[in-house]
Amino acid sequence: MRLSIALDLSREWKDNIKSIQDEIKNHSKKYRLTNVENLHLTLHFLGEVEEETKDLLIEELRTLSYPENLKLSIENLGYFKRRGSKLLWLGCKNTKELQKLYRNLKLILMSLGIEVENRKYTPHITIAREVQIEEESILKISLPEFPTIIRPKLSLYHSRFTKEGVKYSSLYDIK
């Protein structure tokens, strides 16, 4: 099964992101928006994981030290260039607490033999893919006020592809 570990976003953040996506629609010739209900901050994408390993991972997550003072805040709107289009994202502040959580999860995953990326973690929320938009238009997109989220819910997600797009279901949560 295809798994990832992510932090959930508040309703207010999702509504704010929807307003940004509406602006993207107005400035773009082509775009594929992330479904608002699927928005989250990925900590680790695990890919395909066996059922037995998933069960062991849940046991390990039960012992995870999840920082009480973890805070999420938005810093900027950015993009990656991809095959003639852009992937747009919101960058989150990379706090010590977020980095610690990321590293602790990485140790758990490695102990279970799950492959993890070795590149530097850059916390971001993907809001749109395959966007054809001029850079000047990106600069015109206004960011609403994003209130800080204190200790967001951490979830182990199962994702599957359907005709309607990717569907996420939570297998385990830490609140």
C-alpha positions in Angstrom: 0.0 0.0 0.0 1.1 3.6 -0.8 1.9 5.5 2.4 3.0 8.9 3.6 3.3 10.7 6.9 2.0 14.2 7.0 0.7 17.1 9.1 -3.0 18.1 8.7 -4.0 21.6 7.9 -6.7 23.6 9.6 -10.0 24.5 7.9 -9.0 28.1 7.8 -5.7 27.3 6.0 -7.6 25.2 3.5 -10.0 28.0 2.9 -7.1 30.5 2.5 -5.4 28.1 0.0 -8.6 27.8 -2.0 -8.6 31.6 -2.4 -5.0 31.4 -3.7 -6.0 28.6 -6.1 -8.8 30.9 -7.4 -6.2 33.5 -8.2 -4.1 30.9 -9.9 -7.1 30.1 -12.1 -7.4 33.8 -13.0 -3.7 34.2 -14.0 -3.1 30.8 -15.7 -3.8 29.3 -19.1 -3.6 25.7 -17.7 -3.4 24.3 -14.2 -4.2 21.2 -12.1 -5.2 22.3 -8.6 -4.7 20.1 -5.5 -8.0 19.1 -4.1 -8.5 21.3 -1.0 -9.5 18.3 1.1 -6.2 16.6 0.1 -4.0 19.4 1.3 -1.4 18.5 3.9 2.3 19.1 4.8 4.2 15.9 3.8 7.0 14.9 6.2 7.9 11.6 4.5 6.6 9.9 1.4 7.1 6.2 1.9 5.8 4.8 -1.4 4.7 1.2 -1.5 4.9 -0.5 2.0 3.9 -4.1 2.9 1.0 -4.6 5.3 3.3 -6.1 8.0 5.7 -3.2 7.8 2.7 -0.8 8.0 1.6 -2.5 11.2 5.1 -2.2 12.7 5.2 1.5 11.7 2.0 2.2 13.6 3.4 0.5 16.7 6.5 2.7 16.4 4.4 5.9 15.9 2.6 5.1 19.1 5.9 5.7 20.9 6.9 8.8 19.0 7.7 11.9 21.0 5.6 14.5 19.3 6.6 18.1 20.4 3.8 19.9 22.2 5.2 23.2 21.0 5.3 22.4 17.3 4.0 25.4 15.2 3.2 25.6 11.5 3.3 29.0 9.8 3.4 30.0 6.1 6.4 32.0 4.8 6.0 32.3 1.0 4.5 31.2 -2.3 7.1 29.5 -4.5 7.4 27.2 -7.5 9.5 24.5 -9.2 9.9 24.5 -12.9 8.7 21.2 -14.4 8.6 20.3 -18.2 7.4 23.6 -19.4 5.1 24.3 -16.6 5.3 25.1 -12.8 4.4 23.3 -9.6 3.2 26.0 -7.1 3.7 25.5 -3.4 3.4 27.4 -0.1 6.6 27.3 2.0 6.3 26.6 5.7 8.7 28.0 8.3 11.3 25.3 9.0 11.4 25.4 12.8 13.7 23.4 15.1 10.6 21.5 16.3 9.6 20.6 12.7 13.1 19.5 11.9 13.3 17.4 15.1 10.0 15.7 14.2 11.2 15.0 10.7 14.5 13.5 12.0 12.7 11.3 14.6 10.4 10.0 12.0 13.3 9.3 9.6 15.0 7.2 12.3 11.9 5.2 12.8 11.5 4.6 9.1 15.1 3.6 8.7 14.9 1.2 11.6 12.0 -0.6 9.8 14.0 -0.8 6.6 11.9 1.8 4.8 13.8 3.9 2.3 14.0 7.6 3.0 15.1 10.5 0.9 18.6 11.9 1.8 18.0 15.4 0.5 17.5 18.4 2.8 13.9 18.6 4.0 12.1 21.7 2.7 8.6 21.9 4.2 6.0 23.0 1.6 2.4 22.4 0.6 1.8 21.6 -3.1 -1.2 23.7 -4.1 -1.1 23.3 -8.0 0.7 21.3 -10.7 1.2 21.7 -14.4 0.6 25.5 -14.1 1.2 27.6 -17.1 1.7 31.1 -15.6 4.2 33.9 -16.1 6.5 34.7 -13.2 5.2 38.3 -13.0 1.7 36.8 -12.4 2.9 34.7 -9.5 4.2 37.8 -7.8 0.7 39.4 -8.1 -0.9 36.6 -6.2 -1.7 37.9 -2.7 -1.3 35.6 0.3 -4.0 35.9 2.9 -3.2 35.9 6.7 -2.4 32.4 7.8 -2.8 32.0 11.6 -0.1 29.8 13.2 -1.3 26.2 13.7 -0.3 24.8 17.1 0.6 21.1 17.2 -1.3 20.0 14.1 -2.6 16.4 13.8 0.1 14.0 12.5 -1.3 11.3 10.2 -0.1 8.1 8.5 -1.9 8.3 5.1 -2.8 5.6 2.6 -3.2 7.1 -0.9 -4.8 5.4 -3.8 -5.4 6.5 -7.4 -9.0 6.7 -8.6 -10.8 8.1 -11.6 -11.6 11.2 -9.5 -7.9 11.6 -8.5 -5.9 10.6 -5.5 -7.9 9.6 -2.4 -6.3 9.8 1.0 -7.4 7.9 4.1 -5.8 8.1 7.5 -4.6 4.9 9.0 -3.3 6.3 12.3 -3.3 9.8 13.9 -1.4 11.6 16.6 -3.3 14.6 18.0 
